[in-house]
Amino acid sequence: MQDYMYSVLGTVGAALILLGFYRTSIGQWKNKSFWYELDNTLGALLLVIYQIHLRAYISGLLNVVWAIVAFRGLTAFADRRRIPSKSGRRRRGRT
């Protein structure tokens, strides 16, 4: 039963990353959107949990780096939302 739980986590993680890629590829999301970065961050973290369970440390390390980069994208998105435009109003990002 415990292996099944980890398999579900890994499957959901992979699906989040692939769906984010798909939505970006068809133009539904921009590659710097909040939702794209959130999908990548959560998906990579779920895959890391799964890969640690499997003792697949090399691919787990890859997904740790993937999660860090995606998290940096989330923080960059937040920074862009806080910077006011020249007109004095806050800029609105497109998601």
C-alpha positions as CSV (number, residue, x, y, z in Angstrom):
1,M,0.0,0.0,0.0
2,Q,2.8,2.4,0.8
3,D,4.4,1.8,-2.6
4,Y,1.1,2.6,-4.2
5,M,1.1,6.0,-2.4
6,Y,4.5,6.8,-3.7
7,S,3.6,5.7,-7.2
8,V,0.6,8.1,-7.1
9,L,2.8,11.0,-5.9
10,G,5.3,10.3,-8.7
11,T,2.5,10.1,-11.3
12,V,0.9,13.3,-10.1
13,G,4.3,15.0,-10.1
14,A,5.0,13.9,-13.7
15,A,1.5,14.9,-14.8
16,L,1.9,18.4,-13.4
17,I,5.2,19.0,-15.2
18,L,3.9,17.6,-18.5
19,L,0.6,19.5,-18.3
20,G,2.5,22.7,-17.6
21,F,4.7,22.0,-20.6
22,Y,1.6,21.2,-22.7
23,R,-0.3,24.3,-21.7
24,T,2.7,26.4,-22.5
25,S,3.2,24.7,-25.8
26,I,-0.3,25.4,-27.0
27,G,-0.2,29.0,-25.8
28,Q,-2.6,28.6,-22.9
29,W,0.1,29.8,-20.5
30,K,3.2,31.8,-20.9
31,N,6.5,30.3,-19.9
32,K,6.9,32.9,-17.2
33,S,3.4,32.6,-15.7
34,F,2.7,31.8,-12.1
35,W,0.7,28.6,-12.9
36,Y,3.5,27.2,-15.1
37,E,6.1,27.8,-12.4
38,L,3.8,26.4,-9.7
39,D,3.2,23.3,-11.8
40,N,6.9,22.8,-12.3
41,T,7.7,23.4,-8.6
42,L,5.1,21.1,-7.2
43,G,5.6,18.5,-9.9
44,A,9.4,18.4,-9.3
45,L,8.9,18.2,-5.5
46,L,6.5,15.2,-5.8
47,L,8.9,13.5,-8.2
48,V,11.8,14.0,-5.7
49,I,9.7,12.3,-3.0
50,Y,9.0,9.4,-5.3
51,Q,12.6,9.1,-6.5
52,I,14.0,9.2,-2.9
53,H,11.6,6.3,-2.1
54,L,13.0,4.4,-5.1
55,R,16.6,5.4,-4.1
56,A,16.9,6.9,-7.6
57,Y,19.3,9.6,-6.3
58,I,20.6,10.8,-9.7
59,S,17.2,11.6,-11.1
60,G,16.1,12.9,-7.7
61,L,19.0,15.4,-7.8
62,L,17.9,16.5,-11.3
63,N,14.4,17.2,-9.9
64,V,15.8,19.0,-6.9
65,V,17.5,21.4,-9.3
66,W,14.4,21.6,-11.4
67,A,12.3,22.5,-8.3
68,I,14.9,25.2,-7.3
69,V,14.8,26.7,-10.8
70,A,11.0,26.7,-10.9
71,F,10.8,28.2,-7.4
72,R,13.1,30.9,-8.5
73,G,10.7,31.5,-11.4
74,L,7.9,31.9,-8.9
75,T,9.9,34.4,-6.9
76,A,10.7,36.3,-10.1
77,F,7.0,36.3,-11.0
78,A,6.2,37.8,-7.5
79,D,9.0,40.4,-8.0
80,R,7.5,41.4,-11.4
81,R,4.1,41.8,-9.8
82,R,5.5,44.2,-7.1
83,I,7.4,46.5,-9.4
84,P,5.2,49.6,-10.2
85,S,5.1,50.7,-13.8
86,K,6.2,54.2,-14.8
87,S,2.6,55.5,-14.6
88,G,2.6,54.8,-10.9
89,R,0.1,51.9,-11.1
90,R,1.2,48.3,-10.4
91,R,1.9,46.3,-13.4
92,R,-0.4,43.4,-14.1
93,G,1.3,40.2,-15.2
94,R,-0.5,37.9,-17.6
95,T,-1.0,34.3,-16.4
